[in-house]
Each structure stands twice: as C-alpha cells, then as structure tokens.
Amino acid sequence: MSTPSPVAETEVLIVGAGPAGASAAALLASYGISCVVINKYPGVANTPRAHITNQRAMEVLRDLGLEEKATAASTPQRLMGEHVYATSLSGREFGRLRTWYTHPHFQAEHDLASPCSLCDLPQDQLEPILINAAASRGASVRFNTELVDFTQDADGVTALVADRVTGARYGIRSKYMIGADGGNSLVMEKLGLPLVGAMGGGGSVNIVFEADLTRLVEHRPGDMYWFLQSGAGHDGLGIGVLRMVRPWNRWIGVWGYDEAAGTPELTDEDAVAIAHRLIGDDTIPVKVESVSIWSINHVYATDNMAGRVFCAGDAVHRHPPMNGLGSNTSIQDSYNLCWKLALVLRGQASPALLETYREERVPVAEQIVKRAGASNALIPALFQALDLPAAPDEHSMARAVAALEAPTAEGTERRRAFEKAMHATLIGFNAHGVETNQRYSSRAVLDDGVAEPPASRDEELYYYASTHPGRHIPHVWLTKDQHRVPLFDLCGKGVFTLLIGPRGEAWREAAAKASADLGIPLQVHSIGLGCDYEDSYGDYTALPAITESTALLIRPDHTIAAHPADPETLTATLTALLHPTA
C-alpha cells in the first residue's frame, strides 16, 4: 500500500460512526485518548434503523453522562409495550402481548436489574448524541471520509483514506484501529477474520413515513404492531409490521419481497399504498420520507481482532431485529474494549489485556445472533396455527381468519393454537437475561475458585443478580445524605473501583498503596452504616457472598474483576488483571 503524505497521527482510528464507532469515540475521548473517527457518509444515520435501547446500553450512556439526553430523545418504556396482532391497524385484532417488560411481573424484574430503563431511541437520534459528545470531548470526526486500505506493523496501523468530496487521499497513522464499519465491513474483509452463518435470509422493505395515527393507537400504545396479510413479510411470509418512530406521527412500515424475483423498485405511490394497507385506511394522509431495502442475516465472527486492529458492532454480529440486540451489543462491544485501550495506551497495562476483548466478546456475538435467529424462527408457527401456506394469498388468509373465529370445536383448537404461538413470540421481546446476564471468562477476570450458585431460572429469560467474578455488578439502591444513589454510579468513568464494608479500613490503605505502586487511579467506596454510602434497604449486604469485610474489585465497565483475598494481595490482584499472562 502506497500512502501519500501528509500523514495525520492519532492514538486510535475508528472506522465507522454507527452505534459501535460513535460510542467508541465518545468513550475514548472521555478517557482522554486521542482518536479520529472517519465515516464515508455525509453525516450520521438518516433513517431510524435500530431503535430498542436496553438497560445495559443505557447504562453506558449513563456512565458517559448522556442518559438524560438519550431519555429526552426517546419514547419511554410505558409507551412501547402493547404489541397488537391484527389484520391491519384499523382491522380485526387477534390478540395482544405486553412486551418490553411492561407486564407488572416483568416490570418488577426490569426495575430490579438496573437504575436505567429500556426505551425506544431511534438510531438517527442516538448517533448524534454520541458523535456530538465525542467531538465536544476532543475526538476528531471526519465525514465523507472513506477507508481505502490499511497495513499494520509492530508499532501501529497506517490507513489510507479518501475524501469523498475532493477525491484527495491521505494517510492516518494510529497506534490502534477499530473497524466499526458495519455489515459489509472492509476491515473484516482485509483482516480475513472468519464469519459463521449466512447472509441474505429474506428480503424486506422499510418505508419511513409521517401519518397521524393517534386515534388508532393511543389507547393501545406500543412500538410495533403486527399484521397477518397476504404478500407481506419476508419472502411473502404474511407478516407486515408498523413500527412507531415517534408517537404517534412518524412510522416505519415493514413489508417483504421475494428475493428470487429481484430487488423491487418502489415509487412513492407504491410506498403510500403499502402504508395504507398496513394501516387499513386509505383516507389517512401519508407522507413518505424514504424507502430502503434490507435482508435478514445470521452471521457472527469467531474472531474479532488481529494484531492492532479490532472489529466491533455489525462487523462481527449480524442478525434479525428480534430482541432488539444489535445496536445494544455494538455499544457494549466498545464499552468492553475502550477502557482496555486507554490503560494500554497510557502504559498502565500490557497489550495482552487487549486480547481479552476477543475472549469476552466473541461468545456474546455468537449468543445474540443465535437468540435473535431463534426468536425470528417463532413467527412461522403463527401461520401453522392458522393452517396457512408459507406465502398466503388473500383468499387463504380470509378463510383462515373465518376459521379462527368459528364457534366450533375446530375453531376452539385453532384459537388455542394461535394463542400459544402468539405468546411463544414473547421471548422475541422479553429475553431479559440475554440482555443483562453476560458472564465474562477471560484473563481480565480472576475467578476465586468458589463455584457460583446456579441460577434458579432460565438465564436467557431472567436477570440473575450475582457477585461472581465476570458478572456485571448487581443493581441495588444505596443512600448518601438521605438521597438514593444506585450502586452503579459508584463505579465506572474509566477507572477501577474497590467496594468495601464497614470493616474495610485496611482495604482503603491497601488501595492507596496499589494505586501508587501501579500508577493507576483506584477509587474506594465503603458501604454500610456510618460508611461513605449507607445500605439503608439492606439490599447490598443481602447480595451473594457479601459480608462486612468483603471487598469487590470492579472494572471500569462495571464487571466484577475479582474478590481479592485480603488487603495484602490487592496489588498482586491488580497486577494480574493489568498484565495477564498466557
């Protein structure tokens, strides 16, 4: 690769400004790391695309100080939950699901898992929040700039980029590079990293439009409405979807096409007709914003790094939109990686720490792709329950609806089967454990050899509060000066934290020594009666393995790193984490 002069220099080059790239830029800039973000497009996402922002992703935004901005730009959880199954928005209802943890039982589970709430934050609202934060904190953001090629050596990465406005080419030299360049990642291709799965599993059309549908939905508020219609859905499967973008006047209509027949070319008139069919009322004014084509993928990388180059986001995991895991996992990829990069670049940790990004995030990518695929595979059962063909026409659809409503023994069986199939799809929205229960097993976690008590319920479905090394720190409320404070807020901000109890003064002294010896900041908080934070509800000491003399060492990403055995071993424990051996 021939790199023209001049060559710009930075510590980290980030390719792509989607959820993974933008969050990486915001995090690194917040940690004081020099970074450049390049994006081949003129700006951030111009369509809503991803939208579900789960609790773990909101926690990253909270740690960045962006939660309030994100909440203000989002639709709250209470307006997301009613998922209606019907013939159209104004047509016959077959049933409803209370999704996104809005059922009272699941709402309690949701509230016990995090200080943050799930919300609906469209990608075209999320990305500006992250990119503006990155730029205001020192990141250099360059739009209309495309990666052409790159090479790496023992000391860094040299990238050749092109200005898509002027055509000029120039080089960027960085210590490390993050490839967050989406589902057609050039970085992944150049690295030759292996992918498992299949691309292009069904053709869909997204129609973004404006229409005031208040009278049809405000009494049953939800973020998605599902319609059994002929010719709709992936490969004519028969499911059409209206997705709320902004209550209740901006929407996405999701329609399908047969990929074997080629990519459709839809006019605005075609798009309006599809929107009206989903709505079931062609008298409602519709203004089309955009039409885009996409397909379902089931792909994950079995490796996400090579040398000084890392890949994150859709570059390493691509899957159906069920469960809303895409942008959330992308943000958490960056959250896992960026604190490690910061420590290594400051000389506070060895490069071996970066290899734990592979060890920790590759299994997550595999899990979420398989979960989303399994959830997507539940949809055909709705049609089997109605005795419909794979691609029903209007006659067979009408016959199935009539049979579903028939006051006969056969009608009873149809209704039971359909209700069972409909409720089985709930896991496509309420897989709380997949969102919250990632457990890392790597050299950046020191297991104390004590077996973790098994979860009493399915960990894909239900949040499991654990203090075992490798787990996310549990959510409990503490108090300080009579005000509630979540345990989450005691940790993060790019530094390690030591949590101690009322009998932990020796730990505080050991932390000061470890911090001085290793040259890293280490914040210490005591919890209990008369401590820095009061355990007023008793929830902290009720957590597994917590006593008044227990110490928990928490990583900057709120993962429990270790249970140090005693104050004398704290420096050795931190050393093992910062300088992992093979």
C-alpha positions in Angstrom: 0.0 0.0 0.0 1.4 3.4 -1.0 0.5 6.1 1.5 0.7 9.7 0.3 1.9 12.5 2.5 1.0 14.1 4.7 0.1 11.5 7.3 -2.2 12.5 10.2 -1.5 10.9 13.6 -3.7 9.8 16.4 -3.8 7.1 19.1 -6.9 5.3 17.8 -8.5 5.4 14.4 -12.2 4.5 14.4 -13.7 3.4 11.1 -17.5 4.0 11.1 -19.7 6.3 13.1 -22.6 4.0 13.8 -23.5 2.9 17.4 -20.2 1.0 17.9 -18.0 3.6 16.3 -19.7 6.6 17.8 -19.8 5.1 21.3 -16.1 4.1 21.0 -15.2 7.7 20.1 -17.3 9.1 23.0 -15.7 6.7 25.4 -12.1 7.2 24.3 -12.5 11.0 24.2 -13.9 10.8 27.7 -10.9 8.8 28.8 -8.6 11.4 27.4 -7.4 9.3 24.4 -6.7 11.0 21.1 -9.0 9.5 18.4 -10.1 10.1 14.9 -13.5 8.9 13.6 -14.0 8.5 9.8 -17.3 7.9 8.2 -17.8 7.5 4.5 -21.3 9.0 4.6 -22.0 12.8 4.8 -23.4 12.5 8.3 -24.9 10.2 10.9 -27.8 7.8 10.2 -30.5 9.5 8.3 -33.2 6.9 9.0 -34.4 5.4 12.3 -33.0 1.8 11.7 -32.2 0.3 15.2 -34.4 1.6 18.0 -34.6 -0.6 21.1 -32.1 0.7 23.6 -31.9 -1.7 26.5 -30.8 -1.3 30.1 -27.2 -2.2 29.6 -26.8 0.2 26.7 -28.5 2.9 28.6 -26.0 2.3 31.5 -23.2 3.0 29.1 -24.9 6.3 28.2 -25.3 7.0 31.9 -21.6 6.4 32.5 -20.9 8.9 29.7 -23.2 11.4 31.2 -25.6 11.2 28.3 -28.5 9.4 29.8 -30.7 12.5 30.2 -30.2 13.5 26.6 -31.0 10.0 25.4 -34.1 9.8 27.5 -35.3 13.2 26.2 -34.9 12.0 22.6 -36.6 8.6 23.2 -40.0 7.1 23.7 -40.4 5.8 27.2 -40.9 2.1 28.1 -44.5 2.7 29.2 -45.5 3.6 25.6 -43.8 0.6 24.0 -45.4 -2.5 25.4 -48.7 -3.2 23.6 -47.9 -5.4 20.6 -51.1 -6.0 18.7 -51.7 -8.8 16.3 -54.4 -8.0 13.7 -55.4 -7.9 10.1 -54.3 -4.2 9.9 -54.0 -1.3 12.3 -57.7 -0.4 11.9 -58.7 -4.0 11.3 -59.6 -7.1 13.3 -57.5 -7.8 16.4 -56.5 -11.4 17.2 -54.6 -10.7 20.4 -52.0 -8.6 22.2 -48.7 -9.1 24.0 -47.4 -7.0 26.8 -43.8 -6.7 25.7 -40.6 -5.0 26.7 -41.3 -5.8 30.4 -44.5 -3.8 30.7 -46.4 -6.7 32.2 -46.4 -5.9 36.0 -44.4 -9.1 36.8 -41.7 -8.3 34.2 -41.7 -4.6 35.1 -40.6 -5.5 38.5 -37.8 -7.8 37.1 -36.8 -4.9 34.8 -36.6 -2.3 37.7 -34.6 -4.7 39.9 -31.9 -5.1 37.2 -30.7 -1.6 36.6 -31.1 2.1 37.6 -31.8 2.7 33.9 -34.9 2.0 31.9 -35.2 0.4 28.5 -36.5 2.9 25.9 -37.1 3.4 22.2 -34.3 5.6 20.9 -34.1 5.5 17.0 -30.7 5.3 15.6 -31.0 8.7 13.9 -31.4 10.2 17.3 -28.8 8.1 19.1 -25.9 8.7 16.8 -25.9 12.5 17.0 -25.9 12.3 20.8 -22.8 10.1 20.8 -21.0 11.8 18.0 -21.6 15.3 19.4 -20.3 14.1 22.8 -17.2 12.6 21.1 -16.4 15.8 19.2 -17.0 18.1 22.2 -14.7 16.0 24.3 -11.8 16.1 21.8 -12.4 13.4 19.1 -11.8 14.4 15.5 -14.8 13.5 13.4 -14.5 13.3 9.7 -17.5 12.7 7.5 -17.3 12.0 3.7 -14.1 10.1 4.5 -13.7 6.5 3.4 -11.2 3.9 4.3 -9.4 2.6 1.2 -6.8 0.3 2.7 -4.6 -0.2 5.7 -1.5 -2.0 6.9 -0.1 -2.7 10.4 3.3 -3.3 11.9 4.7 -3.8 15.4 4.2 -0.2 16.3 0.8 0.8 14.8 -1.6 1.0 11.9 -1.3 3.1 8.7 -4.6 3.7 7.0 -5.1 5.2 3.5 -8.3 7.2 3.4 -10.1 9.2 0.7 -12.0 12.4 1.0 -15.2 11.7 -1.0 -15.8 15.4 -1.7 -12.4 16.4 -3.1 -11.1 13.0 -4.0 -7.9 13.6 -2.2 -6.2 10.7 -0.4 -4.1 10.9 2.7 -2.8 8.7 5.4 -3.7 8.3 9.1 -1.2 6.7 11.4 -2.6 5.3 14.7 -1.4 3.1 17.5 -4.6 1.0 17.1 -7.7 0.9 14.8 -11.3 -0.1 15.4 -13.3 -1.4 12.5 -16.9 -0.4 13.2 -17.8 -0.2 9.6 -21.0 -2.3 9.6 -22.3 -5.4 7.9 -20.2 -5.0 4.8 -17.0 -4.4 6.8 -13.9 -3.6 4.7 -11.8 -4.0 7.9 -13.1 -7.5 8.5 -12.5 -8.4 4.8 -8.9 -7.1 4.8 -8.1 -8.9 8.1 -9.7 -12.1 6.8 -11.4 -12.8 10.1 -13.7 -15.8 10.0 -17.5 -15.5 9.9 -20.0 -18.2 10.6 -23.6 -18.2 9.2 -25.5 -17.0 6.2 -26.3 -13.6 4.7 -29.5 -12.5 2.9 -32.1 -14.7 4.5 -35.2 -12.8 3.4 -35.9 -9.5 1.6 -37.7 -6.6 3.4 -38.6 -3.1 2.6 -38.6 -0.3 5.2 -40.9 2.7 4.4 -40.4 5.6 6.7 -43.4 7.9 6.6 -45.3 10.5 8.5 -49.0 10.0 9.4 -51.1 10.9 12.4 -52.3 7.6 13.7 -53.2 8.8 17.2 -56.8 7.7 17.1 -55.8 4.2 16.2 -53.0 3.6 18.7 -53.0 6.0 21.7 -55.4 3.7 23.6 -53.1 0.7 23.0 -49.6 2.3 22.9 -46.8 0.1 21.5 -43.7 0.4 19.4 -44.7 -2.4 17.0 -47.9 -3.6 15.5 -48.1 -7.0 13.7 -50.4 -7.7 10.8 -51.3 -11.0 9.1 -51.7 -10.0 5.5 -51.1 -11.7 2.2 -48.0 -10.8 0.4 -46.3 -9.1 3.3 -43.3 -10.1 5.3 -40.0 -11.8 4.4 -40.5 -13.7 1.2 -44.2 -13.2 1.3 -44.5 -14.9 4.7 -47.5 -12.9 5.6 -46.4 -10.6 8.5 -46.5 -6.9 7.9 -45.3 -4.5 10.6 -45.8 -0.9 11.7 -43.1 0.4 13.9 -43.5 3.5 15.8 -40.7 6.0 15.4 -42.2 9.0 17.2 -45.6 8.8 19.0 -47.9 8.8 17.0 -47.0 10.5 13.8 -43.7 9.0 12.5 -43.6 5.4 11.5 -41.8 2.6 9.6 -43.8 0.2 7.6 -42.1 -3.1 7.1 -43.0 -5.1 4.0 -41.4 -8.1 2.3 -40.5 -9.2 -1.1 -39.3 -12.4 -2.8 -35.6 -12.1 -3.4 -35.7 -14.6 -6.1 -37.8 -12.1 -8.1 -35.2 -9.4 -7.8 -35.0 -6.2 -5.8 -38.2 -4.2 -6.1 -38.1 -0.6 -7.3 -40.8 1.2 -5.4 -42.2 4.6 -6.2 -43.6 6.9 -3.5 -47.0 5.9 -4.7 -46.2 2.3 -4.1 -44.9 3.1 -0.7 -48.1 5.1 0.2 -50.2 2.1 -1.0 -48.2 -0.3 1.3 -48.5 2.1 4.3 -52.3 2.4 3.7 -52.6 -1.4 3.5 -50.8 -1.8 6.9 -53.0 1.0 8.4 -56.1 -0.4 6.8 -57.5 3.1 5.9 -56.5 4.8 2.7 -58.1 8.1 3.8 -55.3 8.9 6.2 -52.7 11.3 4.7 -49.3 9.7 4.4 -46.0 11.5 3.6 -43.2 9.2 2.6 -39.7 10.1 3.9 -37.7 7.3 2.5 -37.7 3.7 1.2 -34.9 1.2 1.9 -34.2 -2.4 1.2 -32.7 -4.8 3.7 -32.3 -8.6 4.3 -32.0 -10.8 7.3 -28.6 -12.1 8.2 -27.4 -14.8 10.7 -23.7 -14.2 10.9 -21.1 -13.9 13.7 -17.4 -13.7 13.8 -15.4 -16.3 15.5 -12.5 -13.8 15.9 -12.8 -10.1 16.3 -9.2 -8.8 16.3 -5.9 -9.2 14.6 -2.8 -7.5 15.9 -3.6 -3.9 16.5 -6.9 -3.9 14.7 -10.2 -4.7 16.4 -13.7 -5.1 14.9 -17.0 -4.2 16.7 -20.7 -3.9 16.1 -22.4 -5.2 12.9 -19.0 -6.0 11.5 -18.9 -9.0 13.9 -22.5 -9.8 14.5 -25.4 -9.5 12.1 -28.8 -10.9 12.9 -32.6 -10.4 12.7 -34.0 -7.4 14.5 -36.0 -9.6 17.0 -35.0 -9.0 20.7 -33.5 -5.6 19.7 -30.0 -6.7 20.4 -28.0 -5.1 17.5 -27.1 -1.6 18.5 -27.1 -2.5 22.2 -24.5 -5.2 21.7 -22.5 -2.8 19.4 -22.3 -0.2 22.2 -21.3 -2.8 24.7 -18.5 -4.1 22.4 -17.0 -0.6 22.6 -17.6 -0.4 26.3 -15.6 -3.6 26.8 -12.7 -2.5 24.5 -12.2 1.2 25.2 -11.1 1.1 28.8 -8.6 -1.5 27.9 -7.2 0.5 25.1 -6.9 3.6 27.4 -4.9 1.7 30.0 -2.6 0.2 27.4 -2.0 3.5 25.7 -1.2 5.2 29.0 1.3 2.4 29.7 -0.7 1.2 32.7 -1.4 -2.2 31.3 0.3 -4.6 28.9 -1.0 -5.2 25.4 -2.0 -8.7 26.5 -5.0 -7.1 28.2 -6.4 -6.2 24.7 -6.6 -9.9 23.8 -9.3 -10.3 26.4 -11.6 -8.3 24.1 -11.6 -11.5 21.9 -12.1 -13.8 24.9 -15.0 -11.9 26.3 -17.0 -10.5 23.3 -16.8 -13.4 20.7 -19.0 -15.6 22.8 -21.5 -12.7 23.3 -21.7 -12.3 19.5 -22.5 -15.9 19.0 -25.1 -15.9 21.7 -27.1 -12.9 20.5 -27.1 -14.0 16.8 -28.4 -17.4 17.8 -31.0 -15.9 20.2 -32.3 -13.4 17.5 -32.4 -16.2 14.9 -34.3 -18.5 17.3 -36.8 -15.7 18.1 -37.3 -14.9 14.4 -38.0 -18.6 13.7 -41.0 -18.5 16.0 -43.1 -16.4 13.6 -43.9 -19.2 11.1 -45.8 -21.0 13.9 -48.5 -18.3 13.7 -49.3 -19.5 10.2 -49.1 -23.1 11.1 -51.7 -22.5 13.8 -53.9 -20.9 11.1 -53.3 -23.8 8.7 -51.9 -21.2 6.2 -49.4 -21.8 3.4 -45.9 -20.2 3.6 -47.0 -17.4 1.3 -50.7 -17.0 1.7 -52.9 -15.2 -0.8 -55.9 -13.1 0.1 -58.4 -16.0 -0.3 -56.5 -18.3 2.0 -55.9 -15.5 4.6 -59.6 -14.7 4.6 -60.5 -18.4 5.0 -58.1 -18.7 7.9 -59.5 -15.7 9.7 -63.0 -17.0 9.4 -61.9 -20.4 10.7 -60.2 -18.8 13.7 -63.4 -17.1 14.7 -65.7 -20.0 14.0 -67.9 -21.2 17.0 -66.9 -24.8 16.5 -64.6 -27.4 18.1 -62.2 -26.8 15.2 -62.3 -23.1 15.9 -61.5 -23.7 19.5 -58.4 -25.7 18.6 -57.4 -23.0 16.1 -57.7 -20.3 18.7 -55.8 -22.3 21.3 -53.0 -23.0 18.8 -52.8 -19.4 17.6 -52.8 -18.0 21.2 -50.0 -20.4 22.1 -48.0 -19.5 19.0 -48.5 -15.8 19.7 -47.4 -16.0 23.3 -44.4 -18.0 22.3 -43.1 -15.0 20.4 -42.8 -13.0 23.7 -39.2 -14.2 24.1 -38.5 -12.1 21.0 -39.0 -9.1 23.1 -38.6 -10.2 26.7 -35.2 -12.1 26.8 -34.1 -10.1 29.8 -31.3 -12.5 30.7 -29.7 -12.3 27.3 -29.5 -8.5 27.7 -28.3 -8.5 31.3 -26.5 -11.7 32.2 -23.3 -11.8 30.2 -20.6 -13.5 32.2 -17.1 -13.0 31.1 -14.5 -15.7 31.4 -11.1 -14.3 30.5 -7.7 -13.3 31.8 -9.2 -9.9 32.7 -11.3 -11.7 35.4 -9.8 -13.5 38.4 -12.0 -16.4 39.5 -11.5 -17.1 43.1 -12.3 -20.8 42.6 -15.6 -20.7 44.5 -18.4 -22.2 42.5 -21.1 -19.7 41.5 -24.6 -20.8 42.8 -26.7 -21.8 39.8 -29.4 -19.5 38.7 -32.9 -20.8 39.8 -34.4 -19.7 36.5 -33.6 -19.7 32.8 -30.7 -17.2 32.4 -31.8 -16.3 28.8 -35.1 -15.1 30.1 -34.5 -13.7 33.6 -32.0 -11.4 35.2 -29.7 -13.1 37.7 -28.1 -10.9 40.4 -24.6 -12.3 41.1 -21.4 -11.1 42.6 -19.3 -13.8 41.0 -16.2 -12.6 39.1 -17.0 -11.9 35.5 -20.6 -10.8 36.2 -22.0 -7.3 35.8 -22.3 -5.6 39.2 -25.8 -6.1 40.6 -28.2 -3.2 40.9 -29.1 -2.1 44.4 -30.1 1.3 45.8 -27.9 2.9 48.5 -28.2 6.3 50.2 -26.0 9.2 50.8 -27.1 12.4 52.7 -30.6 10.9 52.7 -30.7 10.7 48.8 -30.9 7.4 46.9 -27.8 6.5 44.9 -27.5 3.4 42.7 -24.5 1.2 43.2 -23.8 1.6 39.5 -22.9 5.2 40.0 -20.1 4.4 42.4 -18.1 2.7 39.6 -17.1 3.3 36.0 -15.8 6.5 34.4 -12.8 4.6 33.0 -11.3 3.6 36.4 -11.2 0.6 38.7 -13.3 0.7 41.9 -12.9 -1.1 45.2 -16.1 -1.6 47.2 -15.6 -2.3 50.9 -17.7 -2.7 54.0 -17.7 -1.1 57.5 -14.7 -3.2 58.5 -12.6 -2.3 55.4 -10.1 0.4 56.5 -7.2 -2.0 55.8 -8.6 -2.3 52.3 -8.5 1.5 51.9 -4.9 1.7 52.9 -4.0 -1.2 50.5 -5.8 0.6 47.7 -3.8 3.7 48.2 -0.6 1.7 48.1 -1.7 -0.3 45.0 -2.7 2.9 43.2 0.7 4.5 43.9 2.7 1.4 43.1 0.9 0.6 39.8 0.3 4.2 38.7 -3.4 3.8 38.2 -6.4 5.6 39.8 -8.3 3.3 42.1 -11.4 4.7 43.7 -12.6 3.3 47.0 -16.2 3.4 48.4 -17.3 1.9 51.7 -20.9 0.7 52.1 -22.7 0.2 55.3 -23.9 2.0 58.4 -21.7 5.1 59.0 -19.8 4.5 55.7 -19.4 6.6 52.6 -22.7 5.1 51.4 -25.4 3.6 53.6 -27.0 0.3 52.8 -30.3 1.7 54.0 -32.5 -1.0 52.5 -30.1 -3.9 53.3 -30.0 -4.9 49.7 -26.2 -4.7 49.3 -25.4 -7.0 52.2 -28.2 -9.3 51.0 -26.2 -10.0 47.8 -24.5 -13.3 47.5 -21.0 -13.5 49.1 -21.2 -10.0 50.6 -20.1 -9.5 54.2 -18.9 -6.5 56.2 -15.3 -7.5 55.5 -15.8 -8.4 51.8 -14.1 -6.4 49.1 -15.2 -6.3 45.4 -12.9 -5.1 42.7 -14.9 -3.6 39.9 -13.6 -3.0 36.3 -14.3 0.3 34.5 -17.0 -1.5 32.6 -18.9 -2.4 35.8 -17.8 -6.0 35.5 -16.7 -7.7 38.8 -13.0 -8.3 38.3 -12.1 -10.2 41.5 -12.8 -10.9 45.1 -9.3 -10.0 46.5 -8.5 -12.5 49.3 -7.1 -9.9 51.7 -5.6 -6.4 51.6 -2.1 -7.7 51.3 -2.9 -9.3 47.9 -4.6 -6.3 46.3 -1.6 -5.1 44.4 -0.9 -8.6 43.1 -4.5 -8.9 42.1 -4.5 -5.7 40.1 -1.1 -6.6 38.5 -2.5 -9.9 37.3 -5.5 -8.1 35.8 -3.5 -5.4 34.1 -0.7 -7.7 32.9 -2.4 -11.0 32.1 -0.2 -13.9 31.1 -1.0 -16.7 28.6 
